[in-house]
Amino acid sequence: MDSGRKPARSPSDAPPASAARRKFINSVAAAAGGGCLLALGAGLYSRSAAALPAQALRPPGALPEHDFLAACVRCGLCVRDCPYDTLKLSDLGDPVATGTPYFHARQVPCEMCEDIPCVKACPTGALDRALTDINKAQMGLAALVDHESCLNFLGLRCDVCYRVCPVIDKAITLETQHNPRSDRHAMLLPTVHSDACTGCGKCEKSCVLPVAAIKVFPRVLAQGALPAHYRKGWEEKARHGGSLIGEQVEMPVRGFDGPTAGRSATETVVAPHAPAPDIPVAPSVPAAPPPKGAGGLNSKWKP
Amino acid sequence: MATTTLNAKPQAACAPARSLWQRQRWLILRRSSQVLILLAFLTGPWFGLWIAKGNLSSSLTLGVLPLTDPLLVLQTLLTGHVPYSSALIGAAIVLGFYLLVGGRVFCSWACPVNVVTDAAAWTRRRLGIKTGRVPDAATRYWLLGGLLVAAAVTGTLAWEWVNPVSLLHRGLIFGMGGGLFVIGGIFIYDLLVASRGWCGHLCPMGAFYGLLGKKALLRVAAPNRKACDDCMDCFAVCPEPQVIRPALKRVGQESPLILAADCTTCGRCIDVCDKQVFKMTHRFDQRSE
């Protein structure tokens, strides 16, 4: 033999059956132990590495992560058929499971091809062919995580994330709010809607800041959930065309100053900052000049 | 790469000189096969000429031929996921091919790790390293069983996190980082710890393909065995030396065919034998001079 293997047994005295059996059992035990240890190690490593890092997104149509790791054979056919080189395969040591496809939105976002070639390429169904409309993809969910740096929150009109969104006005809308700092401007706040956001990552990619204020995360990280039994009263009311519990006695709210003082709790608030010189908003304090800096009323600003 | 001998007995001294082609024919064919398989995947990303997409785990050749690793599909099925028909058809084609031709033909003609372990074995012979401890050859079957159980228990393709075979092939095609350490580790293991340690004793893919090839057609035989002068060259180069003896020395069988499933049909024994004892043939060729 070529290796330094020891001779199987000494030729002088043939070992008794018990010794041969012991040797056999020893070798089987060693092989079994070694084999099981290696397999166990691989299994444990796979468990520890199975958590997807926060910024790694799966291709469109990907099964839920645990199912994905059962189905994906790491062949890279989705990567090959991605026309924008968005997808890449992870390597051993990367935080994503070895060999599986993913993308980072800030580097190359998903361009949301209408024919979804990556899903068509997948031979195993790790990318589910039930996804035929790319607008229904749920690769992740955008979240405007940094309200302190987002230019729109600072009162500027950046709007870039809103404008690049492939599902504009559905996945991201601009919500007008009063700017309490200047007291006379609007803030148009980019607001993500989880029912329409595909997680393509165009918003994160195009955020003009050095570090994006809007980021895309796997949905399990970005999305909360209401308890299953919760119902939104106003939605139920609209669905049934009226209150389900009959007319309620409306009690005025007392003890507050400010624009909503004296209104009943169910009254719809319209134009909270509309000047109301002739309507006494707080009947309990008639004709009293509003205190300085209270809600910004009467700032004496003239255009 | 020069041929080496176990007993420091130069080949040329004791035999009529054979040409380089005669001495290295099967090695050259095998390396060509390994390189061509790799090139089929690389002409696309390199030159835009797409022959095969994907990698050895699953691929699509010329846009029509799906090929999938049957062991991988078996693991997928054990996790409870039923893959699409393209993966199943691909696995069936590969399965049929290796059942017919020879299971471990994969190891010596397609697998990229084979080049690494051959290099380690060559270096080990050259440096005369005798150290280390060889694990039991049955370890690979335990490992094979272990990875199937791991797939069923964890519900994921656990082995694919570390599988050096797919790691290397994928790395060569899609770019390599941490996988290099595993491959380097295998080289060092084979060089210093266990002769032919990975492919011959541990690799569960090899074990799986070995089981597939138990009744395969393509075989190496020793029809000219009476010419054997016991130079031991074939034992020195054979990655599974235990398979030669039954055929060459009529131990437990009359047939000159190497029938053991462990034989990778690499043909190295044919190359190195100056007496031309061996030849590549089929399962039913019982001719012996």
Contacts between the chains, C-beta under 8 A, distances in Angstrom:
chain1	res1	chain2	res2	distance
A	1	B	235	6.7
A	1	B	241	6.1
A	2	B	6	5.9
A	2	B	125	6.8
A	2	B	195	6.1
A	2	B	235	6.4
A	2	B	236	5.0
A	2	B	241	6.5
A	3	B	130	6.9
A	3	B	132	7.7
A	3	B	134	6.0
A	3	B	194	7.8
A	3	B	195	3.7
A	3	B	196	7.7
A	4	B	130	3.5
A	4	B	131	6.5
A	4	B	132	6.9
A	4	B	195	7.8
A	5	B	134	6.0
A	27	B	136	4.7
A	27	B	138	7.3
A	28	B	136	7.5
A	28	B	138	6.8
A	30	B	135	7.2
A	30	B	136	5.7
A	30	B	139	7.7
A	31	B	135	6.8
A	31	B	136	3.9
A	31	B	138	4.4
A	31	B	139	4.2
A	31	B	141	7.7
A	31	B	142	5.2
A	32	B	142	4.9
A	34	B	135	5.9
A	34	B	136	7.8
A	34	B	139	5.1
A	34	B	142	7.1
A	34	B	143	7.8
A	35	B	139	5.1
A	35	B	140	7.5
A	35	B	141	7.4
A	35	B	142	2.7
A	35	B	143	4.1
A	35	B	144	7.9
A	35	B	145	7.1
A	35	B	146	5.1
A	36	B	142	6.4
A	36	B	146	5.2
A	38	B	143	5.6
A	38	B	146	6.7
A	38	B	202	7.6
A	39	B	142	7.9
A	39	B	143	6.0
A	39	B	145	7.8
A	39	B	146	2.6
A	39	B	147	5.2
A	39	B	149	6.9
A	39	B	150	5.0
A	39	B	158	7.7
A	39	B	159	7.4
A	40	B	146	7.1
A	40	B	150	7.3
A	41	B	162	7.9
A	42	B	147	6.8
A	42	B	150	6.3
A	42	B	158	5.2
A	42	B	159	5.5
A	42	B	161	6.0
A	42	B	162	4.9
A	43	B	150	4.0
A	43	B	153	6.9
A	43	B	154	5.3
A	43	B	158	4.5
A	45	B	158	7.9
A	45	B	161	5.6
A	45	B	162	6.6
A	46	B	150	7.7
A	46	B	154	6.1
A	46	B	156	5.6
A	46	B	157	7.9
A	46	B	158	4.0
A	46	B	161	4.5
A	47	B	154	6.4
A	49	B	161	6.3
A	50	B	156	6.5
A	66	B	155	6.4
A	66	B	156	7.0
A	67	B	81	6.6
A	69	B	155	7.9
A	69	B	156	3.9
A	69	B	157	6.6
A	70	B	76	6.5
A	70	B	79	3.6
A	70	B	80	6.6
A	70	B	81	4.5
A	70	B	151	8.0
A	70	B	155	5.5
A	70	B	156	5.3
A	70	B	157	6.6
A	71	B	76	6.4
A	71	B	79	7.7
A	71	B	81	4.5
A	71	B	83	6.6
A	72	B	157	7.4
A	73	B	57	4.7
A	73	B	58	4.9
A	73	B	68	6.9
A	73	B	69	7.2
A	73	B	72	5.0
A	73	B	73	7.6
A	73	B	76	6.7
A	73	B	83	7.8
A	73	B	87	7.1
A	73	B	157	7.0
A	73	B	160	7.4
A	74	B	55	7.9
A	74	B	57	5.6
A	74	B	157	7.7
A	74	B	160	5.7
A	74	B	166	6.5
A	74	B	170	6.5
A	75	B	54	4.1
A	75	B	55	5.6
A	75	B	57	4.5
A	75	B	58	3.5
A	75	B	59	6.5
A	75	B	68	7.8
A	76	B	53	7.9
A	76	B	54	5.6
A	76	B	55	5.9
A	76	B	170	6.7
A	76	B	173	7.2
A	76	B	174	5.5
A	77	B	53	5.7
A	77	B	54	4.6
A	77	B	58	6.7
A	77	B	59	7.5
A	77	B	60	6.2
A	79	B	174	6.9
A	80	B	44	7.1
A	80	B	53	4.4
A	80	B	54	6.7
A	81	B	53	7.5
A	88	B	174	7.6
A	89	B	170	6.5
A	89	B	174	4.8
A	89	B	175	7.9
A	91	B	171	6.7
A	91	B	175	7.1
A	91	B	176	6.4
A	91	B	177	4.0
A	91	B	178	5.3
A	91	B	179	5.6
A	92	B	161	7.6
A	92	B	162	7.3
A	92	B	167	6.0
A	92	B	177	7.1
A	92	B	178	3.8
A	92	B	179	4.7
A	92	B	181	7.4
A	92	B	182	6.3
A	93	B	177	6.2
A	93	B	178	2.9
A	93	B	181	7.8
A	94	B	177	7.2
A	94	B	178	7.1
A	97	B	156	7.9
A	97	B	161	6.5
A	98	B	160	6.5
A	98	B	161	4.7
A	98	B	162	7.2
A	98	B	167	7.0
A	99	B	57	7.8
A	99	B	160	6.1
A	99	B	166	6.7
A	99	B	167	7.4
A	99	B	170	5.6
A	121	B	53	7.8
A	121	B	60	7.6
A	122	B	84	7.5
A	123	B	58	5.1
A	123	B	60	7.4
A	123	B	66	6.2
A	123	B	68	6.4
A	123	B	83	6.8
A	123	B	84	5.9
A	123	B	86	4.4
A	123	B	87	4.1
A	123	B	90	6.5
A	124	B	58	7.2
A	124	B	76	6.5
A	124	B	81	7.4
A	124	B	83	3.8
A	124	B	84	6.0
A	124	B	87	4.6
A	125	B	81	7.2
A	125	B	82	7.7
A	125	B	83	5.6
A	125	B	84	4.7
A	125	B	87	7.9
A	129	B	84	7.3
